[in-house]
Every structure is written in C-alpha cells, then in structure tokens.
Amino acid sequence: MALNIWQHNEKKTMDSTALKRHPFRIITTALLSLLLPLSFLHLARLTTARYLLDIDSNSAPASLSLLPYLFLHTNLTLLHGLVSIVCVLSLVHGLSSARIMPLGLPLELILPSRLNTVCIFLCTLQVMVGLGMEGGVESGAEGFNFGYERNLLSKLLFFIGLHETMLYWSRKVVKPVVDDAFFGSRREERWIERMIMAASLSTLWWWRLKDEVESLVVVAEVKTELLISVSLTDFLSWWLYYLTVTTGIVRVIKSLLWVGFVLVSSKVENIANDFCVNEEVV
C-alpha cells in the first residue's frame, strides 16, 4: 500500500515537472527554428557587403576586429552546404506524399549516428549564424537598395517556401534535439508550436527579411549585367533563393490539388446521396 502511494506521488511530481518544462521547450524550439531564416539573412547581408567591397575597394576599412574580419573573409561554402542540405531535403519532402525521408526513414535514422549527428548539425549552424550575425552587426553590414524590385508573386512564393523549409528544419532537426534534452523522448507537435513558429517567422520577415533577402538573387543578376565575374558564393546564394521559391511553388500546387480533391469528393458524395434517395423513392 505504501509502495503504491509512493509511486502515485512520484508520478504526480514527474507530471508536474514535465508540465512546467513545456513552455520552455516550446520557446527553445521556436528560437532554434529561426536559425534557418536567420542564415538566409546572414547570407544576404554578407553577399551585399562583399559586392559593395568589390565595386569600391576604397570603402574597405583599414583595420577590423576579429568578428567583422571573419564576417567579411570567411569562406561560406560550409554554411551554403548546410542550408542547401536542409532546403533540398525539404523540397524532396514536399514532392513526396508522406512526411518521411527517402527510403521511408526519418532523418535521424538516415544519419549515421542518429541524434548525435543531428545535434552536431544544429550546433554547427548555430555557431556559424551566431558569429556571422554578430560580426555583421559590428561591421555595420545592412541591406542595400540595388534598384531591382522582385515582383509580389516571387516574394510570396519565397515566403511560403521559407516557411515550409523552416517547418521541415524544426521537425526533423530542432525538435528531436530539444525534446531529447528536456524529456529524453520525442513529443507530439502541438498547434500552439506551429502558431508560434509562424508568428516568429512573420515578424522576422516584416522586420528584416523582406527587404534584405532579395540580395541573394539580385547581386548575381547585377554582376551579370555589369559583366563582373560571378563568384561561387554568389551563384550558391542565387540557387538557394530559387530553390526556396521552388519549394513554395510545390506547396501552392499541392494545396490547390488538395482543395480540388475535396471539392470533387464532396460533389461525388452529393451525387451518390441523391442517387440513393431517388432509388429509395422508386
């Protein structure tokens, strides 16, 4: 009897502790999920800063502290590679009907060391984006008006694609690591988590992204028009932008197909019901 009471009290204590951890888990997941859109902002600012230095070498400061120097001179191949992996897998996921990776295995099972590899992936991106954003702030890197305005449709498709990629990043990389850190096991995604992530991305979009992210594609186009050599970094930035737009197009098409399927199914069901009623009358 005493053992059962002890077990009951222990279970209540564990449930109470888990309940208190949920808000912190949700906030942590939302903040880490923003690493992906922040990496796009970092790449856009760096692309702009290097372009301005290329066309006006005299504007380069004579001496820089460590973080601004790393911001302007670090090779971005690794960051482009990490973001590209997420974007490509998100696009493949969008093209498939199931919410799993190729071969029917979740991401954490495809990677060799499972959760450890996902954690290393997350930490690497966090360090690179964190140091890059800090270096960009110290160096004064901001958006630049190139005089090239993307049309509204392109912006909308990019935003939808970025949202889809962010959701994939959160579900396949961020959430497994955070859930394991807080509870030691995977937890179901709740609607409030989706709302918080959508609200955080929308805030970041209206605050900075919508004005600066276009540098990813504009710089390469401007260099092409000015007959300036397009670097590998510029090409990868351009490719990431349109890869995200493609993800948005896939999402829109799938949504339209789903709506069409629902409408057709409803119409067929109504016709079948009318036919049954007529048969009964006869």
SULVENSUL-V298214 format. One record per helix or strand of 2 or more residues. SS is the DSSP state (a for helix, b for strand). FROM is the first residue (numbers start at 0). TO is the last residue. If there is no record, write none. Layout:
BEGIN
((SS	FROM	TO) (SS	FROM	TO))
END
This chain:
BEGIN
((a	1	54) (a	56	58) (a	65	72) (a	76	94) (a	101	103) (a	106	109) (a	114	138) (a	151	181) (a	190	211) (a	214	224) (a	231	280))
END
